């Protein structure tokens, strides 16, 4: 059982919301090129990746250490790449993350939220 404050739960729910938005914004794209050339969807998705990194930076370090199976630092580092090297972003890497990593992350976070509610 986790003893977490309301803020941690709110932050975790914010992460889920950002992931849901990425899924929504990318759902009409068949591949990386489609996403990249749909400027609104690509930019909106990138903004949500930034939001995810910002929320993770607010999470308590002890909480992140207790749940080190989630690659918190790697996700935060990815946010920094987007924020500071936007024009150097590899659309194929973004597509791979959306297709293969974002749903497992969402599942991990949903499990953390359920544990907070226990």
N, C-alpha and C positions, 0 to 999 in steps of 0.2 A: 504494500500500500504506500502511496506517495502522499506526503503532506506538503501540498503546494499552495501557494497563494493564488488568489483570483487572477493576479497579473500573469502568472505563468500559463494558466489555462487560457486566458485571453490571447496571449502571444501565440500559443500553439494553435488556437482556432484561427488566428490571423494567418498563420503559415498555411493551414488547410485552405483558407479562402484564396490566398495568392496562388496556390497550386491549382485550385479549381479554375481560376481565371486563365492561367497558362493553358490548361486543357481546353477551355472554351476558345481562346484566341487561336489555338493551333489546330483545332479540329477539322477545319476545311482544307488544310494543307496535306498534300499527299507525300511530300518529301521536303528536304531542307531548302531546295530552290524555291518551291512554292511558298514556304513560310517566309523566306528572306525577301522575296519579291512582293509579298503582301505587306507593304511598309507599316500599315496601321497595326496589323496583327503581330508583326515582328517587334516593333517598338513597344507595343503594349506588353508582350511577353517579356521583353528585356526589363521593362519597368518592374514587373512582378518578381523577377529574379533579384532585382535590387531590393525590393521590399522584403523578400525572404531573408536576404543577407542582413538587412537592418534589424529585423525582428530577432534573428539569431544572435546578433551582437548585444541585444538587450537581455537575453536569457542569462540567468544566474550561472556563474562558472561551476558551482557545485552541482547544479542540476545537469549541466552538460557533461560533467565528469561522471556522474551517476548513470548517465545514458550515453556512454561513449561509443555504443554500437552505431549511433547516428553520426555521420561524418560532419559535425558542426563546423569545424575549422575549414574543411575543404569547400563547404557550401559558402561560407563567408568569404573565402579567398576568391571564389568564382564571382561573387558579387563585386569584389574589388576590380576584377578584370573587366567586367561589364561597365562599371562606373568610370574607370580610368583609361580604358583602351577600347572604347565603344567601336571605333572604326576598324579595329583589328580583330573583331569577333569572328570566329569561324562558324558559319551557319550549319555546317555538318556536325560540329560539336554540340551546338545548341539542339539540333534535331535529335541527336543521340541521347542527350540528357532528357529531353521531353519524352522520347519514345521508351527509354529504358531505365531511367533513374527517378523520375518525378513521382510515378505511382508507388514504387516501393517506399520512397520517402513519405509520401502521404499516408501509407499504411502504418509506418512506424510512428508517425505523429498521432494518428487516430488512436493507436494503442496507448500511447502516453496519456492522451486525454481521458480515455476510459479508465486508466489506472488512477488518475487524479480524482475521478468521480467515485471511486470505491471507498 
